[in-house]
């Protein structure tokens, strides 16, 4: 089953596809049959999600050319990213391969959906880089999850572009700033439920293309820490909740490791495609400059 969120005529909706026809069925929040937001269904559990998806299957078709896609999960409570999870990327980055997953957080203000622009903050830095990644969406929460149970906690998979402002990423040993510029991370175009894919989304080709040129090409089998291992490690300390995202790391080929370096600039188009999941596309635009601060209007002094 595939699930997507969209906006049409200013109204949020979502749709489902699972009959092999390529058609999406769904509706917007103003419809009498609307079963509630997709996020709410995800947090209610798979049984509820399946029930409301059945309602959506009975709705009219949705023409994706006539709607604006939204991020597949509107408000993930946590976005946990994994660094250095492909050996070739660790090597090109000049690090020693860690024996324990390198985890950091992204915030939802940094995320944009498929076909929305990624913003290039050229007034601050010209080092916006691409990172194509698999993302696992948690469907069943838990703490101290056992390895043999880990994949049962995954609802679905999607595609992510972990856009990184390298100059800011490496200002300090902590990567938070460079990984969280507003509107620099692409997420989408939809969710593919785990039962439609190999366990752990293993064995899938991942490619990143910049202006049509392949810049990253790998297989999800190449991950050092697979999805199950990441769930076990994270849940040792952090309770996972439905709708949380685990962004599972990028392979070699990043622009920062090239000579000359290859960063994204306004006018570029970056695509990340994962076999059997989908293609995420974002164009790059210049971030609007910060508004000019105006001093408070002068007020005449008065005396009592």
C-alpha positions in Angstrom: 0.0 0.0 0.0 1.2 3.5 -0.9 0.0 6.5 1.1 0.4 10.2 0.2 -0.7 13.6 1.6 -1.7 16.4 -0.7 -3.3 19.9 -0.8 -6.0 20.9 -3.3 -7.7 24.2 -3.4 -6.3 25.1 0.0 -7.6 21.9 1.7 -5.5 19.0 3.0 -6.2 15.5 1.9 -4.6 12.1 1.5 -4.9 9.2 -0.8 -4.1 5.5 -1.1 -2.9 3.2 -3.9 -2.6 -0.5 -3.7 -4.4 -2.2 -6.5 -1.6 -2.1 -9.1 -3.6 0.2 -11.4 -1.4 3.3 -10.6 -4.5 5.2 -9.6 -4.7 7.1 -6.3 -8.0 7.3 -4.4 -8.7 9.8 -1.7 -10.3 13.0 -0.7 -9.8 16.3 1.2 -10.8 17.3 4.7 -14.1 19.0 3.6 -15.6 15.7 2.3 -18.2 14.0 4.4 -16.3 10.7 4.0 -13.0 12.1 5.1 -11.7 9.8 7.9 -9.3 12.2 9.5 -5.7 13.1 9.0 -3.2 10.5 7.9 -0.9 11.3 10.9 -3.7 10.5 13.2 -4.4 7.2 11.5 -0.7 6.3 11.7 -0.5 7.1 15.4 -3.7 5.0 16.0 -2.1 1.8 14.8 -2.1 -0.4 11.7 -5.6 -1.8 12.3 -7.1 1.7 12.3 -4.9 2.8 9.3 -6.1 -0.2 7.3 -9.7 0.7 8.2 -9.5 4.3 7.1 -7.5 3.3 4.0 -10.5 1.1 3.0 -12.7 4.2 3.3 -10.3 6.1 1.0 -10.3 3.4 -1.6 -14.0 4.1 -2.2 -13.3 7.8 -2.9 -12.7 9.3 -6.3 -9.4 9.2 -8.0 -6.9 12.0 -7.3 -4.9 13.4 -10.2 -1.5 14.1 -8.9 -0.9 16.7 -11.6 -3.7 18.8 -10.1 -2.6 18.8 -6.5 0.4 19.9 -4.4 2.0 17.0 -2.6 2.8 17.4 1.1 5.3 15.6 3.3 4.0 12.1 3.8 4.1 12.6 7.6 3.0 16.0 8.6 4.4 16.3 12.1 6.9 13.5 13.1 7.7 13.9 16.8 11.3 12.8 16.1 13.5 12.8 13.0 16.6 10.8 13.9 19.3 10.7 11.2 22.3 8.4 10.9 25.7 9.6 9.8 28.5 7.5 8.3 26.3 4.5 7.6 28.0 3.5 4.3 31.6 2.6 4.4 32.5 4.3 1.1 30.9 7.5 2.4 32.8 7.3 5.7 36.0 6.8 3.7 35.4 9.7 1.4 34.6 11.9 4.4 37.9 11.2 6.1 36.5 9.5 9.1 37.2 6.1 10.7 34.2 3.8 10.4 32.5 4.0 13.8 31.5 0.8 15.6 28.4 2.5 17.0 25.8 4.4 14.9 26.4 8.2 14.6 23.0 9.7 15.4 21.8 13.3 15.1 18.5 15.1 14.8 16.7 17.1 12.2 13.8 19.3 12.9 10.5 19.5 11.0 11.1 23.1 10.0 14.0 21.8 7.8 11.7 19.5 5.7 9.9 20.1 2.4 7.9 17.7 0.3 8.4 16.3 -3.2 8.5 19.1 -5.9 8.8 21.8 -3.3 11.9 24.0 -3.5 15.0 23.4 -1.3 16.3 26.7 -0.2 19.9 27.9 -0.8 21.0 30.3 1.9 23.6 32.0 -0.3 23.8 35.0 1.9 25.3 32.8 4.6 27.1 30.0 2.7 27.4 28.4 -0.7 27.9 24.9 0.5 24.5 23.2 0.2 25.1 19.5 -0.4 22.9 16.5 -1.4 22.6 13.3 0.5 20.1 10.7 -0.8 18.8 8.4 1.9 16.3 5.7 2.8 13.8 6.7 5.6 12.0 4.3 7.8 8.7 5.4 9.4 7.8 3.9 12.7 4.3 2.5 13.0 4.4 0.9 16.4 6.3 2.6 19.2 8.4 1.0 21.8 11.4 1.1 24.1 14.2 -1.4 24.4 13.0 -3.2 21.3 14.5 -6.6 20.6 16.3 -7.3 17.4 13.9 -10.0 16.4 10.9 -7.7 16.8 12.5 -4.5 15.4 11.1 -4.6 11.8 7.6 -5.2 13.0 7.8 -1.6 14.4 8.3 -0.2 10.9 5.1 1.0 9.1 6.6 2.2 5.9 9.6 3.5 4.0 10.2 6.6 1.9 12.9 8.8 0.4 14.9 11.6 1.9 17.4 14.2 0.7 19.4 15.2 3.8 20.5 18.6 2.4 23.4 19.8 4.4 25.1 23.2 4.7 28.6 21.9 5.0 30.3 25.1 6.1 28.0 25.2 9.1 28.0 21.4 9.7 31.7 21.5 10.3 31.9 24.7 12.4 31.7 22.5 15.5 31.9 18.7 16.2 28.1 18.8 16.5 26.3 18.7 13.2 23.0 20.1 14.2 23.3 23.6 12.7 24.4 22.5 9.2 21.8 19.8 9.1 18.8 22.0 10.0 18.7 25.1 7.8 15.1 25.8 7.1 13.6 24.0 4.1 16.8 22.1 3.1 15.6 18.5 3.5 13.4 16.8 1.0 11.0 14.0 2.1 8.6 12.0 -0.1 6.9 11.6 -2.4 4.8 9.1 -0.5 5.0 6.1 1.9 5.3 2.5 0.8 4.2 0.1 3.6 6.8 -2.3 4.8 4.8 -5.4 3.6 5.4 -4.2 0.0 9.2 -4.4 0.3 11.9 -6.8 1.3 12.4 -7.0 5.1 14.3 -3.9 6.2 14.0 -2.5 2.7 17.2 -4.4 1.9 18.6 -4.9 -1.6 17.2 -1.8 -3.1 19.1 0.5 -5.5 19.5 4.1 -4.3 20.5 6.9 -6.8 20.9 10.6 -6.5 21.0 12.7 -9.6 21.9 16.4 -9.9 20.6 18.0 -13.1 20.2 14.5 -14.5 23.8 13.4 -13.7 24.1 10.4 -11.4 26.1 11.5 -8.4 25.3 8.7 -5.9 24.6 5.1 -6.7 24.4 2.4 -4.1 22.3 -0.4 -2.6 20.6 -0.4 0.7 22.4 -3.7 1.4 25.6 -1.6 1.8 24.4 0.1 5.0 26.7 -0.7 8.0 23.8 -0.6 10.4 20.6 -1.9 8.9 17.2 -0.7 9.9 16.6 -3.4 12.5 19.9 -2.6 14.2 19.2 1.1 14.2 15.8 0.6 15.9 17.4 -1.6 18.5 20.1 0.9 19.2 17.9 4.0 19.3 15.2 2.4 21.4 17.8 1.5 24.1 17.7 5.1 25.2 14.9 6.8 23.3 11.3 5.7 23.1 10.2 5.5 19.5 6.7 6.7 18.7 4.4 6.2 15.7 5.3 8.6 12.9 8.9 9.0 14.0 11.4 9.0 11.1 14.7 7.2 11.0 16.8 8.6 8.1 19.3 5.8 7.5 22.4 7.5 6.0 23.9 8.3 2.7 26.4 6.5 0.4 29.5 7.9 -1.3 29.4 10.6 -3.9 28.5 13.7 -1.9 29.5 17.0 -3.4 31.8 18.0 -0.5 34.1 15.0 -1.1 34.6 15.8 -4.8 37.4 17.8 -6.4 36.3 20.3 -7.4 33.5 20.3 -4.9 29.9 20.0 -6.3 27.3 21.8 -4.3 23.7 22.6 -5.2 22.9 26.1 -6.5 19.7 28.0 -7.4 18.3 26.6 -10.6 19.6 23.0 -10.0 17.2 20.1 -9.7 18.1 17.2 -7.4 16.4 13.8 -7.6 16.7 10.9 -5.2 15.3 7.6 -6.3 15.0 4.3 -4.4 13.9 1.2 -6.3 10.3 0.1 -5.5 9.7 3.2 -3.3 9.8 6.3 -5.5 11.5 9.3 -6.8 11.9 12.5 -4.7 12.5 15.7 -6.8 13.3 19.2 -5.6 14.6 22.2 -7.3 16.9 24.6 -5.6 16.0 28.3 -5.1 17.5 31.2 -3.3 16.3 31.8 0.2 14.6 35.1 0.6 16.8 37.6 2.5 16.0 38.3 6.1 13.6 41.3 6.5 15.4 44.6 7.3 14.9 45.5 10.9 13.4 49.0 11.3 14.2 51.0 14.4 11.2 52.1 16.4 9.6 55.3 15.4 11.0 58.4 17.2 8.8 59.7 19.9 9.0 63.2 21.3 9.9 63.4 24.9 7.2 64.9 27.1 7.2 66.3 30.5 4.6 66.0 33.1 
